[in-house]
């Protein structure tokens, strides 16, 4: 008899655990619109990647662990990439609106991009709030399976990939802002 009284407790715990394990895909899918419809939402978070990249000013090495505890929009791009030119100011808008303790945009210039070229790219496009990190050997890009530029990956606070978009998107659209707002609100 005691076992039967515990069944509702076990059911509640199991459902709660499943809710906690539920991916963001179910919540975020209806928010995709326009170019964000191409955002691939993973049913289960993909394991964290271990990458290193050069930090913009001091030439030191950064890792994704530096961003643990927040949602991170990682954008792989290059100075010669026309779609990158189009979307980078829009990504800067996301950082301006949502950047802080729960969200960070991480830009990584992959391949042959000189620090001077990256700085010129940012200056020409009026971008002052995004990092100018580099992946000169494209090793970080390879680890992330970057097949074209730009590619944008969204990581959860545990550093796991939860979404990916190949190509450019309107990152300042209502759809993009709803997605990021929902993610950072989920961590309240």
N, C-alpha and C positions, 0 to 999 in steps of 0.2 A: 504494500500500500504506500509506503514511504517513497518508493521509486516513482510511483505515479504522480505524487505531489512534486517531485523534482523535475519531471519532464518539462513543464512550462519554463522552469528556470534554465534548464539546458537549452531549450529551444530559443529562448530570448538571448542567451549568451551566443549561441551559434549564429543567429540572425544578426546580432550586433557585430560579431566578428566578420561575417560576410559583408556587412555594410561598410565596415572599416577597410576591408580588403577590396571593395568595389573600386574599379578604376574611375578616373575622371571622365572616361570616354562617354559614359551614359549621360552625364550631366552636360558635357561640352558639345556633344554632337548636334543638338538642336540650335546651338548658338552660331554654328558655322554658316556663313553666307558670303556671296560674292566670291572673291578669290580665296577666301578662307575655307571654302568648301573642299579645297584640295588638301587641307590639313588632315593628315592621317593620324587618327587617334588610336593608340594601342589599347587593346582590351586589357592587357596586363602590362605593368611597367617593365621595360627592358632593363637588364642589369646595368649598373653604373659602369662608366668607361673610366679608364685610367689614362689621362692624357697630360701632356705638358705643353706649354706655349710660352713664348717670350713676352715678358711684361713690357709695356710700351716705353716707359721712360728710363727705367734703371737697368734694362737688359737682363733682369733676373728671370727666374722661371716660376710660372704660375701653374696651378692645377685646378681641376673642378672642385677639389676639396676646399679650396679657398671660398667657395660659394655655398657650402653646406648649410642647410637650414632654410633655404629660400628657393622659390621657383626661379629658374634661370632660362632665359631665352638666348640660346647660343646661335649666333649667325656666322656662318662660314661665308666669306666673301673675298673679292680681290679688287684692286684699284682699276683694272682694265675691264671689269664686268659691268656692262650697261644696265642690266636689271638691278645690280647692286646700287648703282647711282640713284636709281629711281626709288628704291625702298629704304635706303639707309636713313634719310631724314624722317621717314614715317616710323622707323624703329626707334629713332631718337625721341619721338613724341611719346612712345610707350614708356620709355625710361623716365621721361620728364613727369608723366602722369602717375606711374605706378612704382617707380624705383624707390627702394628703401629696404627696410628690414625683411620684407616678404618676397620681394621681386627684384631681379637684376637682369639687365641686358648685357651679354658678353659677346663682343664682336672679335672675331679671329680672322685676320687676313692670312689666307693660306697661299702658299707658293711664293713666287718671286714678287714681293712687294717691299720696296725699300721704306724705312721709317720716314724719309722725306716725302716719298710718294704718298704714303698713307696720311701724313699730316696735311699735305696739299689737298688730297681727296676730301678730308674732313673739313678743311677751311673752305674749299670751293662749294661745299654743300651745306655750309652753316651748321656743322655738327660740333658741339663742344662738350656734350655730356656722356659720350660713349667712350669705352676704352679702345685703345689702338693696339691691341695685342697681335702678335704674329706667330705664324706656324710656317716658317720658311722652308722646311723640308716636307711639308704636307703630311707629316706623320699623324698629327691629331685628326686631320681630315680623313685620312685612310682608316683610322681606328673607328671613326663615325660613319664610314661607308659613304663619304661624300663623292658623288658621281658627276655632279655639275654644280655650278654656282648661280645664284646663292642657294644654300640649304640652311634652313632654320630648324633647330631642334629645341623642344621644350623639355626641361628636366624638372622633376619634382624635388622637394627639399631633401630627399635621400640621395639625390644625384642620378636617379633612374630616368631613362627616356620615356616620356608619356605621349609625345606627339612629334610629328615631323612634317615639314613642308618643303617640297622640292620646287625651286623656282621662286620668283618674287611674288609678293602678295601686298595687299593694301593693309599694312600693319597699323595704320591710324584709323581704320574703319570702325564703325560701331561694333561689327562682329568681333574684330580682334580685341577691342577694348572690353567687350562683354566676356570674352574667354579669359583674359588676364584678370579682370575684376572678379570673376567667379573663382578662379584659382586662388588668388590671394585672400579672398573672403572665406574660402574653405579652411584656411589655416588660422582663422581668428580664434 
